[in-house]
Amino acid sequence: MQFGIFSVGDVTTDPTTGRTPTEHERIKAMVAIALKAEEVGLDVFATGEHHNPPFVPSSPTTMLGYIAARTERLILSTSTTLITTNDPVKIAEDFAMLQHLAEGRVDVMMGRGNTGPVYPWFGQDIRQGIPLAIENYALLHQLWREENVDWQGRFRTPLQSFTSTPRPLDDTPPFVWHGSIRSPEIAEQAAYYGDGFFANNIFWPKEHFQKLINLYRERYAHYGHGTPEQAMVGLGGQVFMRKNSQDAVREFRPYFDNAPVYGHGPSLEEFTEQTPLTVGSPQEVVEKTLAFRESFGDYQRQLFLMDHAGLPLKTVLEQLDLLGEEVVPVLRKEFAKGRPAEVPDGPTHAARVAARTESLEEAK
């Protein structure tokens, strides 16, 4: 079981001070948060991709490459790579290069994003979002596995005897997660390729994501990749902690009430009751996170959103200390209890290279 954090990279005014960080401060803060994640023993840092204010991570591989040079263990991932508006050739090249620089500590999460105007900015039509996601990923999948690619589709110019460079490290492409908030087509896509499926699991009740994950598991087995229980599932989550729950609620309330994504809507109490958001003590975070297994089965990766809504860097780093010291060690122990032997661990480059080598040996 892998634990980590994911960031959307928003630049939001702190409602308690009225101060808005600069883009430079926010970018440097994201780096500091990633370094802290490794320091406290987390497994993964993931960044989103956005091309509009108030977000800063428009070039995830640049940021992750910088973080790779300053870390040793951390798996570096995106929490969205826009498969609809990025050229699959450039994705193939950028992430293979990052793989080499990071010694394989690289994942990628495909998504369509939630900003409609991004499509025309990059010459695409939002009405073709699902077809773009399907076609572009089919090409990316091929580019990483074949050295000479002949290809023709609807949405980009054809390729003739094209070789993407550099080739994936150890002939093993980055592990791919397909992220979704609402689209069963994306769950189907993940299942078809035997890739991972990441359910955002933030703003909606668990029943919404149960349907998507169950569909993915069923179709994963249908396509012959293993049993439903062997499918690779990742989940998001949101937490804010203090030593006691009263302090956590009191401190987080102004951030919640004014956050661009959910402020001025349901109350904090209503939102925590109806969604995975946990505001309370470390023990409350442990209990709510452990309950995810009851809803979704054993899974491989849990990422938490912690640096949003204008929270200052100092507060986020304090949150990571609590996560690393009091939450994740307990979660690792409890999630390991009763975990069936056939349920796979979270993906790593080394394990995937070993599996590939074993498969080639068996084929001889």
C-alpha positions as CSV (number, residue, x, y, z in Angstrom):
1,M,0.0,0.0,0.0
2,Q,1.4,3.4,-1.1
3,F,0.6,6.7,0.6
4,G,1.2,10.2,-0.6
5,I,-0.1,13.6,-1.4
6,F,-1.4,15.3,-4.5
7,S,-1.6,19.0,-5.3
8,V,-3.7,21.0,-7.6
9,G,-1.3,24.0,-7.3
10,D,-3.9,26.7,-6.7
11,V,-2.9,30.2,-5.8
12,T,-5.6,31.2,-3.2
13,T,-5.8,34.1,-0.8
14,D,-5.5,33.1,2.9
15,P,-8.9,34.2,4.3
16,T,-7.4,34.6,7.8
17,T,-4.7,37.2,6.7
18,G,-5.9,38.4,3.3
19,R,-2.5,37.6,1.8
20,T,-2.2,36.0,-1.6
21,P,1.1,34.2,-2.3
22,T,2.9,35.0,-5.6
23,E,3.2,32.4,-8.3
24,H,6.9,32.1,-7.4
25,E,6.1,31.5,-3.8
26,R,3.5,28.9,-4.6
27,I,5.8,27.0,-7.0
28,K,8.5,26.9,-4.4
29,A,6.0,25.9,-1.7
30,M,5.0,22.9,-3.8
31,V,8.6,21.8,-4.1
32,A,9.1,22.2,-0.3
33,I,5.9,20.1,0.2
34,A,7.3,17.3,-2.0
35,L,10.6,17.3,-0.1
36,K,8.7,17.2,3.2
37,A,6.7,14.2,1.9
38,E,9.8,12.2,1.4
39,E,11.2,13.3,4.8
40,V,8.2,12.1,6.7
41,G,8.2,8.7,4.9
42,L,5.5,9.1,2.3
43,D,5.7,7.2,-1.0
44,V,4.2,9.5,-3.6
45,F,4.1,13.1,-4.6
46,A,1.7,14.0,-7.5
47,T,1.0,17.4,-9.2
48,G,-1.9,18.4,-11.4
49,E,-1.6,20.1,-14.7
50,H,-3.4,23.4,-15.3
51,H,-3.0,26.2,-17.9
52,N,-5.1,28.9,-16.3
53,P,-5.1,31.1,-13.2
54,P,-5.3,30.6,-10.3
55,F,-3.2,27.5,-10.8
56,V,0.6,27.3,-11.4
57,P,1.6,23.8,-12.5
58,S,1.4,24.2,-16.2
59,S,4.6,22.1,-16.8
60,P,4.5,19.1,-14.5
61,T,7.5,17.3,-15.9
62,T,9.7,20.4,-15.3
63,M,8.6,20.5,-11.6
64,L,8.9,16.8,-11.1
65,G,12.4,16.7,-12.8
66,Y,13.6,19.3,-10.3
67,I,12.1,17.4,-7.4
68,A,13.7,14.2,-8.7
69,A,17.1,15.7,-8.4
70,R,16.5,16.5,-4.7
71,T,14.9,13.3,-3.6
72,E,15.9,9.6,-3.5
73,R,12.8,7.5,-2.8
74,L,9.7,9.4,-3.7
75,I,7.6,8.2,-6.6
76,L,6.9,11.3,-8.8
77,S,3.5,11.4,-10.5
78,T,1.0,13.6,-12.1
79,S,-2.5,13.8,-10.6
80,T,-3.6,14.9,-14.1
81,T,-1.8,14.9,-17.4
82,L,-4.2,16.2,-20.0
83,I,-4.4,13.4,-22.5
84,T,-7.0,15.3,-24.5
85,T,-5.0,18.5,-25.2
86,N,-1.3,17.3,-25.0
87,D,0.3,15.7,-28.0
88,P,0.8,12.0,-27.2
89,V,4.2,12.2,-28.9
90,K,5.3,14.9,-26.5
91,I,3.9,13.0,-23.5
92,A,5.8,9.9,-24.5
93,E,9.1,11.9,-24.8
94,D,8.7,14.0,-21.7
95,F,7.8,11.2,-19.3
96,A,10.4,8.8,-20.7
97,M,13.0,11.5,-20.2
98,L,11.8,12.1,-16.7
99,Q,11.9,8.3,-16.1
100,H,15.6,8.3,-16.9
101,L,16.4,11.3,-14.8
102,A,14.5,9.9,-11.8
103,E,15.8,6.3,-12.1
104,G,12.3,5.0,-12.8
105,R,10.5,6.8,-9.9
106,V,7.8,8.1,-12.3
107,D,4.0,7.5,-12.8
108,V,1.6,9.4,-15.0
109,M,-2.1,9.9,-14.4
110,M,-4.2,10.5,-17.5
111,G,-7.2,12.8,-17.3
112,R,-9.4,15.2,-19.2
113,G,-9.3,18.0,-16.6
114,N,-12.2,20.2,-15.6
115,T,-11.5,23.4,-17.4
116,G,-13.5,23.7,-20.6
117,P,-11.5,26.6,-22.2
118,V,-8.3,24.6,-22.2
119,Y,-9.6,22.7,-25.3
120,P,-9.7,25.6,-27.8
121,W,-6.5,27.0,-26.3
122,F,-4.7,23.9,-27.6
123,G,-6.7,23.6,-30.8
124,Q,-9.2,20.9,-29.7
125,D,-13.0,20.7,-29.3
126,I,-14.4,19.9,-25.8
127,R,-17.2,18.0,-27.4
128,Q,-14.6,15.4,-28.5
129,G,-13.2,15.0,-25.0
130,I,-13.9,11.2,-24.7
131,P,-12.8,10.3,-28.3
132,L,-9.7,12.4,-27.8
133,A,-8.8,10.6,-24.6
134,I,-9.3,7.2,-26.2
135,E,-7.4,7.9,-29.4
136,N,-4.5,9.9,-27.8
137,Y,-3.9,7.2,-25.2
138,A,-4.0,4.4,-27.8
139,L,-1.2,6.2,-29.6
140,L,0.8,6.9,-26.4
141,H,0.5,3.3,-25.4
142,Q,1.9,2.2,-28.8
143,L,4.7,4.8,-28.8
144,W,6.1,3.4,-25.5
145,R,6.0,-0.2,-26.7
146,E,7.0,-0.1,-30.4
147,E,10.2,1.5,-31.8
148,N,8.8,2.1,-35.3
149,V,5.2,3.4,-35.3
150,D,3.0,3.8,-38.3
151,W,-0.2,5.5,-37.1
152,Q,-3.2,7.4,-38.4
153,G,-6.2,8.8,-36.5
154,R,-8.7,11.6,-36.4
155,F,-7.0,14.2,-34.2
156,R,-3.4,14.6,-35.3
157,T,-1.2,14.2,-38.4
158,P,-0.2,10.7,-39.3
159,L,3.1,9.1,-38.2
160,Q,5.3,7.0,-40.5
161,S,8.2,4.9,-39.1
162,F,8.3,7.2,-36.1
163,T,10.5,6.4,-33.0
164,S,9.8,8.3,-29.8
165,T,13.0,9.1,-27.9
166,P,14.3,8.4,-25.4
167,R,12.9,4.9,-25.1
168,P,11.3,4.0,-21.8
169,L,13.8,3.1,-19.1
170,D,14.5,-0.6,-19.0
171,D,12.0,-1.0,-21.8
172,T,9.3,-0.5,-19.2
173,P,7.0,2.5,-19.6
174,P,5.8,4.6,-16.6
175,F,2.9,3.1,-14.8
176,V,-0.3,4.7,-16.0
177,W,-3.3,5.6,-13.9
178,H,-6.5,6.8,-15.6
179,G,-8.1,9.4,-13.3
180,S,-11.8,10.1,-13.4
181,I,-14.5,11.9,-11.4
182,R,-17.5,11.0,-13.5
183,S,-16.8,9.1,-16.7
184,P,-17.4,5.3,-17.0
185,E,-15.7,5.4,-20.4
186,I,-12.4,6.2,-18.6
187,A,-12.9,3.3,-16.2
188,E,-13.4,1.1,-19.2
189,Q,-10.3,2.4,-20.8
190,A,-8.2,1.7,-17.8
191,A,-9.5,-1.8,-17.6
192,Y,-8.9,-2.5,-21.3
193,Y,-5.2,-1.8,-21.0
194,G,-4.8,-3.3,-17.6
195,D,-3.7,0.0,-16.2
196,G,-4.6,1.6,-12.9
197,F,-7.8,3.5,-12.1
198,F,-7.6,6.5,-9.8
199,A,-10.9,7.7,-8.3
200,N,-10.7,11.3,-7.3
201,N,-12.8,10.5,-4.2
202,I,-13.0,14.1,-2.9
203,F,-16.2,16.0,-3.7
204,W,-18.8,13.2,-4.1
205,P,-20.3,10.6,-1.8
206,K,-18.7,7.2,-1.8
207,E,-21.6,5.6,-3.7
208,H,-20.6,7.6,-6.8
209,F,-17.1,6.3,-6.8
210,Q,-18.2,2.8,-5.9
211,K,-20.0,2.5,-9.2
212,L,-16.9,3.6,-11.2
213,I,-14.5,1.3,-9.3
214,N,-16.7,-1.7,-9.4
215,L,-17.1,-1.2,-13.2
216,Y,-13.3,-0.9,-13.6
217,R,-12.7,-4.1,-11.5
218,E,-15.3,-6.1,-13.5
219,R,-14.0,-5.0,-16.8
220,Y,-10.3,-5.5,-15.8
221,A,-11.2,-9.2,-15.2
222,H,-13.2,-9.3,-18.4
223,Y,-10.2,-8.3,-20.4
224,G,-8.1,-11.1,-18.8
225,H,-5.7,-9.1,-16.7
226,G,-6.5,-10.9,-13.5
227,T,-9.3,-11.1,-10.9
228,P,-11.3,-8.0,-10.0
229,E,-9.4,-7.9,-6.7
230,Q,-6.1,-7.7,-8.5
231,A,-7.0,-4.5,-10.4
232,M,-4.9,-1.5,-9.5
233,V,-7.0,1.1,-7.7
234,G,-6.0,4.5,-6.3
235,L,-8.1,6.9,-4.2
236,G,-7.9,10.5,-3.3
237,G,-8.9,12.1,0.0
238,Q,-8.9,15.4,1.9
239,V,-7.7,15.9,5.4
240,F,-7.0,18.7,7.9
241,M,-5.6,17.7,11.3
242,R,-4.7,19.0,14.7
243,K,-4.1,17.1,17.9
244,N,-7.7,17.4,18.8
245,S,-10.7,17.7,16.5
246,Q,-12.1,21.0,18.0
247,D,-8.9,22.8,17.1
248,A,-8.9,21.3,13.6
249,V,-12.5,22.4,12.9
250,R,-11.9,25.9,14.3
251,E,-8.7,26.5,12.3
252,F,-9.9,25.0,9.0
253,R,-13.4,26.5,9.0
254,P,-12.5,29.9,7.4
255,Y,-10.5,28.1,4.7
256,F,-13.4,25.8,4.0
257,D,-16.0,28.5,4.0
258,N,-14.0,30.7,1.5
259,A,-12.4,28.0,-0.7
260,P,-13.2,28.5,-4.4
261,V,-14.1,24.9,-4.9
262,Y,-16.6,24.4,-2.1
263,G,-17.0,27.6,-0.2
264,H,-20.4,29.2,0.2
265,G,-22.1,25.9,-0.2
266,P,-22.8,23.1,2.2
267,S,-21.5,23.6,5.8
268,L,-18.3,22.1,6.9
269,E,-20.2,19.6,9.0
270,E,-22.4,18.6,6.1
271,F,-19.5,18.2,3.7
272,T,-17.5,16.0,6.1
273,E,-20.5,13.8,6.7
274,Q,-21.3,13.3,3.0
275,T,-17.8,13.2,1.4
276,P,-14.3,11.8,2.3
277,L,-13.2,15.2,3.7
278,T,-11.9,14.6,7.3
279,V,-11.3,17.6,9.6
280,G,-10.3,16.4,13.0
281,S,-7.7,14.5,15.0
282,P,-5.2,12.0,13.5
283,Q,-7.2,9.2,14.9
284,E,-10.3,10.4,13.1
285,V,-8.3,10.5,9.8
286,V,-7.2,7.0,10.4
287,E,-10.7,5.7,11.1
288,K,-12.3,7.4,8.0
289,T,-9.5,6.3,5.7
290,L,-9.7,2.7,6.9
291,A,-13.4,2.8,6.1
292,F,-12.5,3.3,2.4
293,R,-11.6,-0.4,2.2
294,E,-15.1,-1.3,3.3
295,S,-16.5,0.7,0.4
296,F,-13.9,0.0,-2.4
297,G,-12.1,-3.2,-1.4
298,D,-8.3,-3.5,-1.0
299,Y,-6.5,-1.0,-3.0
300,Q,-3.0,0.1,-3.9
301,R,-2.5,3.9,-3.4
302,Q,-4.0,6.5,-1.2
303,L,-3.2,10.2,-1.9
304,F,-4.3,13.1,0.3
305,L,-5.0,16.7,-0.8
306,M,-3.5,18.9,1.9
307,D,-2.2,22.2,0.3
308,H,-5.2,24.0,-1.0
309,A,-7.7,26.7,-0.1
310,G,-5.1,29.2,0.8
311,L,-3.5,27.2,3.7
312,P,0.0,28.7,4.4
313,L,3.1,26.6,3.8
314,K,3.9,26.4,7.5
315,T,0.5,24.8,8.2
316,V,0.8,22.3,5.4
317,L,4.2,21.2,6.6
318,E,2.7,20.7,10.1
319,Q,0.0,18.6,8.5
320,L,2.6,16.4,6.8
321,D,4.4,15.9,10.1
322,L,1.1,14.6,11.6
323,L,0.4,12.5,8.5
324,G,3.9,10.9,8.6
325,E,4.2,10.4,12.3
326,E,0.7,9.6,13.5
327,V,-1.5,8.5,10.5
328,V,0.4,6.7,7.8
329,P,2.3,4.2,10.1
330,V,-1.1,3.1,11.6
331,L,-2.7,2.9,8.2
332,R,0.1,0.8,6.8
333,K,-0.3,-1.7,9.7
334,E,-4.1,-1.8,9.6
335,F,-4.4,-2.1,5.8
336,A,-1.9,-5.0,5.9
337,K,-4.2,-7.0,8.3
338,G,-6.3,-9.5,6.4
339,R,-5.0,-8.3,3.0
340,P,-5.2,-11.3,0.6
341,A,-1.9,-12.5,-0.7
342,E,-3.1,-12.2,-4.3
343,V,-3.9,-8.5,-4.0
344,P,-0.9,-6.7,-5.6
345,D,1.2,-4.0,-4.0
346,G,1.4,-0.5,-5.4
347,P,3.3,-0.2,-8.6
348,T,7.0,0.5,-8.6
349,H,9.5,0.6,-11.5
350,A,11.7,-2.1,-10.0
351,A,8.8,-4.5,-9.5
352,R,7.5,-3.9,-13.0
353,V,10.9,-4.5,-14.6
354,A,11.2,-7.8,-12.6
355,A,7.7,-8.9,-13.7
356,R,8.6,-8.1,-17.3
357,T,11.9,-10.1,-17.1
358,E,10.1,-13.0,-15.6
359,S,7.4,-12.9,-18.3
360,L,10.1,-12.9,-21.0
361,E,11.9,-15.8,-19.4
362,E,8.7,-17.8,-19.3
363,A,8.0,-17.1,-22.9
364,K,11.3,-18.6,-24.0
